[in-house]
Amino acid sequence: PYPAYRRLRETEPVHESPFGFWVMSGYEDIAALLRAGMSVDDHKLASGPVRDQREQLDAATRGGVLGLSMLERDPPDHTRLRSLVGKVFTPRKVAALEPEITALVDARLDEIAEAGRVDLMAALAFPLPFAVISKLLGIPEAGHERVRDLSGLLVRTLEPVADQELLDAVAKAGIEMAEIIREIIAWKRAHPAEDLLSALIAAEQDGDRLSDDELIAQVTLLYVAGHETTMNLIANGVTALLRNPGQLALLRERPELAANAVEEFLRYDSPVQQTRRITLEPYTVAGRTIPARTFVIAALAAANRDPRFWGDDAEDLRIDRELARNHISFGAGAHHCLGPALARLEGRVAIERLVRRFPRLGFAGEVEMNGRMNLRGPQHLPVSV
Ligand code: HEM
């Protein structure tokens, strides 16, 4: 997509698409848009395909149970839901996970060493974040393999145009996922433990005003966001390193660059390529006026390579880039991602240890992409060690 992003940025950084939505691609414009406090609730759209899609999904999934997540709610609901989740999903809980994450990574690397040649998606990039978010939430991994397929479909709702067949599949996945999460919550109520889900249930019982459907939606959001994104961070990061051998050599030489390398991977190939906002009033930017109640895509991945912000080497991978951390991959404003500490920790430990352990790490075949517009990354990443 990067040549297309470049074309957009250069020719029409605020673009009105023929599909009834707008696309922004410049860094400063996007940063301002996300901080402008606009809506994220598709129900506020005047009309158009995104609104139709939302209504179809609502109708198919009992009033859109999963659409009750904070990601799609405006104040005061957003404020209430985010503060409730923020109370239990704390940086301390994340930092405490480092030994466990390290052990999980090393166990995976042992298996990779044994096999010699693997699909890194199946061997590390998916199972690590899935194990970590399952552990954090207190959901057993066994018995929930189905969640993987369902998550892959659910994230398609973050794309603006879906064909009818896909939309039907997404709606079915939404219903099945909501049922799985409902059962998990019922089980957890009977078996509380030291985990995030138990803490959320307890907070709710303390009178924090969360409906059953809202609880289902927040747990689903954490569960899905917890692995579908970090998986792409790890896989896109490894792919970028293998395509840039000089940078891989630099990381081997200076392992202390690992944390900054993760920021650069987030910038260079954003695991979440876009987020969105809905204007409530006409919004004027770069000489264009976007009408009220219109869907605007903020192309984060395009902003992350905007030369006006990053300079002439914006399209290059440079793991020692100063200010790489200024990327906009976690969004900005009221909906800024809740999981950066966890994503950074997993990404750093996984990539640092993978690179250190396997001096002969290389591609073992073509990288096959997952075909998604937003949560973009490899479907298969064959490597040999
Ligand atoms: C929201 C990216 C990992 C939980 C978001 C947004 C983006 C994003 C772009 C929307 C921001 C906006 O519209 O302003 C990412 C990336 C990740 C990642 C690139 C990994 C590399 C995680 C993890 C979790 C998480 C590990 C939790 C376990 C959330 C939640 C929201 C969110 C709960 C909604 C926040 C709100 O609406 O207030 N993330 N995320 N994310 N993310 Fe992440």
Residues whose N, C-alpha, C, O or C-beta is under 5 A from the ligand:
A	BS01	HEM	L34 M70 L71 R82 L222 A225 G226 T229 T230 L233 P271 V272 T275 R276 S329 F330 G331 A332 A334 H335 H336 C337 L338 G339 L342 A343
